[in-house]
Every structure is written in C-alpha cells, then in structure tokens.
Amino acid sequence: MQGSTRRVGSMTDVHRRFLQLLMTHGVLEEWDVKRLQKHCYKVHDCSAPVEKLEDFISNINSVLESLYIEIKKGVTEDDGRPIYALVNLATTPISKMASDFAENELDLFRKALELIVDSETGFASSTNILNLVDQLKGKKMRKKEAEHVLQKFVQSKWLIEKEGDFTLHSRAILEMEQYIRETHPDAMKVCNICHSILIQGQSCDTCGIRMHLPCVAKYFQSNSEPRCPNCNDYWPHEIPVSVMTESQPQMAGTRKALARGAPSGEA
C-alpha cells in the first residue's frame, strides 16, 4: 500500500521499515528519528509527501496499541534533547532485559538502579555498585566480571558512565518510569514542573522541591532573579541557558558561563 493512499491506523512498508530500524537502535534522538523517517520514505515511497513526525508515530502507535507496545517520546535530563524509544507496556523493563542478561546480571542492574534512585545526585559510584556483588542472586560474580557487566549496560543504553560513576540512560528512564514509581515509591524524586520522575536535576535549598535541568532552563528563561516556584525563595543554582534544539547539538551552557565569555559547551 502506498503512503499517499493509506488509511488512518494502518501501516505501509514505510512505517514497517521505520519500526524495524527503531527496534534495532532501542532509542534515538529526534534529529536521527526524522532522518530515519525520510530514509524510509526514500526507500519505499519516494513519491509520497513525508508525513509530520508526530502524526507518523501516532499512526504506528495506533496499530501497536493492541500489542501493548508504544513508541514513547521523552527528553534527556541533562540538556533536554528529545528522544524516542520503543517501549513494551506488557512486561516490566527488567523482564524485557532478561533476553540479553543473566539472572545475576539483572540483579546487579536492580542494585545499581536502587543506588541511583536513592542517591541525592542521581549517580552511583562503581565502587558502591561492585561492593554489592556478594549479594547477587544466581551464579556468583567476581568484581572483574561485574565491571564488564556494567559496561554491557552502558553499551545497551541502560546506564551512562561519567568518570567512574553511573546513572540511568535516558532510555532506561523513559522505559522504567512506571517500574521505578512502583518499586521505589519512597526514594524516587519528581520534577516540580513536568511531574515526571527525576534522577538528575536541581533542588531548592529552602523547600526541597526538584526540577530537571531543561525544566529549570525553560521556567527561568526570562527571569533575571529566579525564584523557587514553590516557596519563592531565591533559586541558588546556575540556570541553564536553553534546552536542546535540532540545530543546537549541545546546551548553551549557563548564564554565568556566558558572562565569563566561555564558548558554548565548555561550561
């Protein structure tokens, strides 16, 4: 069926190829998703106009709904880049990972997840994670093996490593939000602006509310003297200048950085 004559709620070869390629990547940034969409049109139906991405994905989701699968859109916590991931709504994210990881490896991930969610910074040190290997279920794991497994999580886009510390990849946050809400209701944090789960962000020193960095940037973008949206006390942190755009591959830094004359991305 050609894309120009398809019915609402049906998929053409363009949609099917797009879905297959998205599945192989797991998660993609919006810019790459748009490039992927154009590629699929070029391969299968170059004569049809490229559908608006939101409508294109909505059409796919209407077909996937009965399979309890959905293409979900989210943003990265550090700089607000829009991302898309294919999420299985019928199984827990940990169950989805079971086809790629052994029982003791999954338990290592659970323990890393718990440390990350419990932490104030949204990071867990490799040392603290590796110190839990003796408590893992299933086959025993040496610390050297555990280091290798952590890198497998990084390569699979479940974790991100920064200078020896680990946090959740945007894919994990997007796919595991409901799981984290259900399994860590007391430890999880929520953004005061978008009300989504928060792993990394800023907090008010007075009342303790938290906000994602992109939400901070958007909320305070026109305020020369930013104040907490909850208690109205002065916001004590540097304010990110802007969130991600397609033509801007990195956040522009902070207001203080710009005042110092630092180039974009070097703050």
C-alpha positions, 0 to 999 in steps of 0.5 A: 500500500502506498503512503499517499493512499493509506488509511488512518491506523494502518501501516505501509512498508514505510512505517514497517521499515521505520519500526524495524530500524527503531527496534534495532537502535532501542532509542534515538534522538529526534534529529536521527528519528526524522532522518530515519523517517525520510530514509524510509520514505526514500526507500519505499515511497519516494513519491509520497509527501513525508508525513509530520513526525508526530502524526507518523508515530501516532499512526504506528502507535495506533496499530501497536496499541493492541500489542501493548507496545508504544513508541514513547517520546521523552527528553534527556535530563541533562540538556533536554534533547528529545528522544524516542524509544520503543517501549513494551507496556506488557512486561516490566523493563527488567523482564524485557532485559532478561533476553540479553542478561543473566539472572545475576546480571539483572540483579546487579542492574536492580542494585545499581538502579536502587543506588541511583534512585536513592542517591541525592545526585542521581549517580552511583559510584562503581565502587558502591555498585561492585561492593554489592556483588556478594549479594547477587542472586544466581551464579556468583560474580567476581568484581572483574566480571561485574565491571564488564557487566556494567559496561554491557549496560552502558553499551545497551543504553541502560546506564551512562558512565561519567568518570567512574560513576553511573546513572540511568540512560535516558532510555532506561528512564523513559522505559522504567518510569512506571517500574521505578514509581512502583518499586521505589515509591519512597526514594524516587524524586519528581520534577516540580514542573513536568511531574515526571520522575527525576534522577538528575536535576536541581533542588531548592535549598529552602523547600526541597522541591526538584526540577530537571535541568531543561525544566529549570532552563525553560521556567527561568528563561526570562527571569533575571532573579529566579525564584523557587516556584514553590516557596519563592525563595531565591533559586541558588543554582546556575540556570541553564541557558536553553534546552536542546534544539535540532540545530543546537547539538549541545546546551548553551551552557549557563548564564554565568558561563556566558558572562565569563565569555566561555564558548558554548559547551565548555561550561 
